[in-house]
Amino acid sequence: MQSILIVEDEKRVADLLKAGLEENGYSVMVAYDGEMGLRLFRSNEFHLVISDIVLPGLDGFGLCKEIRKINPDVPVLMLTALGSTDDKLDGFDAGADDYMLKPFDFRELNARIRVLLKRYSSPQTVRPDSVSYSDISINLNTCEVTRNGMQIKLSPKEYNLLVYMVENPERVISRMEIAEKVWNTHFDTGTNFIDVYINYLRKKIDKDFEIKLIHTKPGMGFILTDKPL
C-alpha cells in the first residue's frame, strides 16, 4: 500500500483529503503544521507528500526544502489557495513537483497523484555521472554546474531545465515537451513559467559569455546550440 503524508492546518480539509485518499486505497498520515509534518516525514516512509503552503511555524516552502534534503526523489504536491505566478515559482524553486489550487476537484487531484506515484515507482534508467555540451559541464551527483570552468548556481527547476537541454542539444524543444519532461506535471498553460525560467537561465548561463547557447525559435520552442542559427 502506498503511503501519503498530508500537511494541512485546516482540519476539515485534511480530514476530507484523508478520507478520500483512504477510499482510493492509500495509507494516509496527517500533520497540522510544518514542524509536525517534518517529524513524521523523518520517522516514516512516504511515497508522496501533499502540503499546504501557509502553515503554522514552518511553512510549505520551508518544509519542501527540508524534505528535499532528506529525500530528493519523493514527489511533493503543493495544495494551496495562493495562486499567483510568483507563488507557483516559489513552490517549484523549493522543490515541489506539482501545484494545485483550492478549491480543487478530488478527481483531478487523484489523477495527479497517480501520475506522480507512477513516475516515482517506475524503474529509473542508469544515468552517467556528468553531462556536458560545449563549455557547459554538469555533475549529476553533486548538481554542480560550470561553464568554461566558472561555477554557476541554479535553483532546482533551473537546474532540471538546463540538464534536460544539455541532454537534448541542437534540437528544438517545445514548451509542451518541457512541461512534460522537466515539470513532470500539469499546470495552466496560459502562464509563462517556461519563458520565465528560460530567461533566468539565460541570465546565468549566457549573460557573461560571448557565445550564447540558449536560443528561442519563435512559435516552436527553444534550442541549446553553440552553432549559428
C-alpha positions in Angstrom: 0.0 0.0 0.0 1.4 3.4 -1.0 1.6 5.9 1.8 0.9 9.6 1.6 1.7 12.4 4.1 -0.8 15.3 4.2 0.4 18.5 5.8 -2.7 20.8 6.2 -3.6 23.1 9.0 -7.3 23.3 8.1 -8.7 20.2 9.9 -11.8 20.0 7.7 -9.7 19.9 4.5 -7.2 17.5 6.0 -10.0 15.1 7.1 -11.7 15.2 3.7 -8.4 14.5 1.9 -7.5 11.7 4.3 -11.0 10.1 3.9 -10.9 10.4 0.1 -7.4 9.0 -0.3 -8.0 6.1 2.0 -11.1 5.2 0.0 -8.8 5.1 -3.0 -6.5 2.6 -1.3 -3.8 4.8 0.1 -2.3 4.7 3.6 -2.5 8.3 4.9 -1.0 10.2 7.8 -1.9 13.9 8.6 0.1 16.7 10.2 -1.4 20.0 11.0 1.8 22.2 10.8 5.1 22.1 9.1 7.2 21.0 12.1 4.9 18.1 12.7 5.0 17.2 9.0 8.8 17.2 9.1 8.9 15.0 12.2 6.5 12.5 10.6 8.5 12.5 7.3 11.7 11.8 9.2 10.3 8.9 11.1 8.2 7.2 8.4 8.5 6.2 4.8 6.1 8.0 2.4 5.6 7.7 -1.3 4.2 11.2 -1.7 3.7 14.4 0.3 0.7 16.8 -0.1 1.4 20.1 1.6 -0.3 23.4 2.1 1.9 26.5 1.8 0.6 28.7 4.6 1.2 26.6 7.7 1.9 27.5 11.3 5.7 27.6 12.1 7.5 26.0 9.2 5.7 27.0 6.0 5.2 24.7 3.0 8.2 26.1 1.1 10.5 25.5 4.1 9.1 22.1 4.6 9.6 21.1 1.0 13.2 22.3 1.1 13.8 20.1 4.2 12.1 17.1 2.6 14.4 17.5 -0.4 17.4 17.3 1.9 16.2 14.0 3.3 14.8 12.5 0.0 15.3 14.3 -3.3 13.0 12.0 -5.2 9.8 11.7 -3.2 7.0 13.7 -5.1 5.7 16.8 -3.3 2.4 18.3 -4.4 1.6 21.8 -3.2 -2.1 22.3 -2.4 -2.9 25.9 -1.6 -5.1 29.0 -2.1 -2.1 31.0 -3.2 -2.4 31.2 -7.0 -0.1 33.9 -8.3 2.7 33.1 -10.7 5.3 34.1 -8.1 3.8 31.8 -5.6 3.9 28.9 -8.0 7.5 29.7 -9.0 8.5 29.8 -5.3 6.9 26.4 -4.9 8.8 24.9 -7.8 12.0 26.5 -6.7 11.5 24.9 -3.2 11.4 21.6 -5.0 7.7 20.9 -5.5 6.7 18.6 -8.3 3.1 19.8 -8.8 0.8 22.6 -7.7 -3.0 22.6 -7.3 -5.2 25.4 -6.2 -8.0 25.3 -3.6 -10.8 24.6 -4.1 -10.0 21.5 -6.2 -11.7 18.7 -7.9 -10.8 15.5 -6.0 -10.8 13.5 -9.2 -8.2 15.8 -10.7 -6.1 15.6 -7.5 -6.3 11.8 -7.6 -5.3 11.7 -11.3 -2.2 13.9 -10.5 -1.3 11.7 -7.5 -1.4 8.6 -9.8 0.9 10.3 -12.3 3.4 11.4 -9.6 3.4 8.0 -7.9 3.9 6.2 -11.2 6.9 8.3 -12.0 8.3 7.7 -8.5 7.8 3.9 -8.7 9.0 3.5 -12.3 12.4 1.8 -12.7 15.0 4.6 -13.2 17.5 4.3 -16.0 21.1 4.4 -15.0 22.4 7.9 -15.6 26.0 9.0 -16.2 27.9 10.9 -13.5 28.0 14.0 -15.7 26.7 15.5 -18.9 28.2 18.3 -20.9 27.7 20.4 -24.0 30.1 23.0 -25.5 31.8 24.5 -22.4 28.9 23.6 -20.0 29.6 20.7 -17.6 27.1 19.3 -15.1 28.0 16.9 -12.3 24.8 14.9 -11.9 25.9 13.6 -8.5 26.7 16.9 -6.8 24.4 19.0 -9.1 27.4 21.4 -9.7 27.2 23.4 -12.9 30.1 25.1 -14.6 30.6 27.0 -17.8 34.2 27.4 -19.0 35.3 26.4 -15.5 33.1 29.1 -13.8 30.7 27.7 -11.2 27.1 28.7 -11.8 24.4 28.5 -9.0 21.0 27.4 -10.1 17.6 26.9 -8.4 16.3 23.3 -8.6 14.0 24.0 -11.5 16.6 26.0 -13.4 19.0 23.1 -12.9 16.5 20.5 -14.1 15.7 22.6 -17.1 19.4 23.0 -18.0 20.1 19.3 -17.6 17.3 18.4 -20.0 18.5 20.9 -22.5 22.1 19.7 -22.2 20.9 16.1 -22.6 18.9 17.2 -25.8 21.2 19.7 -27.5 20.9 21.1 -31.0 17.2 20.3 -31.4 14.1 22.4 -30.8 12.4 21.6 -27.5 8.8 22.7 -27.4 7.1 24.3 -24.3 4.9 21.2 -24.1 7.9 18.9 -24.0 9.5 21.0 -21.3 6.2 21.0 -19.3 6.0 17.2 -19.5 9.7 16.2 -19.2 11.0 18.9 -16.8 7.9 19.8 -14.7 6.5 16.2 -14.8 3.2 17.8 -14.1 0.1 19.5 -15.4 -0.3 23.3 -14.9 -2.1 26.2 -16.5 -0.6 26.5 -20.0 -1.7 30.1 -20.0 1.1 31.0 -17.6 4.6 31.9 -18.6 6.5 29.6 -16.3 8.7 28.2 -19.0 9.6 31.5 -20.5 10.4 32.9 -17.1 12.8 30.0 -16.4 14.4 30.3 -19.8 15.1 33.9 -19.1 16.5 33.0 -15.7 18.8 30.5 -17.3 19.9 33.0 -20.0 21.0 35.5 -17.3 23.1 32.8 -15.5 24.3 30.8 -18.5 24.8 33.3 -21.3 25.0 36.8 -19.9 28.7 36.8 -19.1 29.8 34.8 -22.2 30.3 35.8 -25.8 28.8 32.7 -27.3 25.1 32.5 -26.5 23.8 28.9 -26.1 20.1 29.3 -25.3 18.0 30.4 -28.3 14.3 30.9 -28.9 12.7 29.5 -32.1 9.5 31.7 -32.4 6.4 29.7 -32.4 8.3 26.5 -31.8 10.2 26.5 -28.6 13.9 26.7 -27.5 17.2 25.2 -28.6 20.6 24.8 -26.9 23.3 25.2 -29.5 26.7 26.9 -30.0 26.3 26.9 -33.7 25.0 30.0 -35.6 21.2 29.9 -36.3 
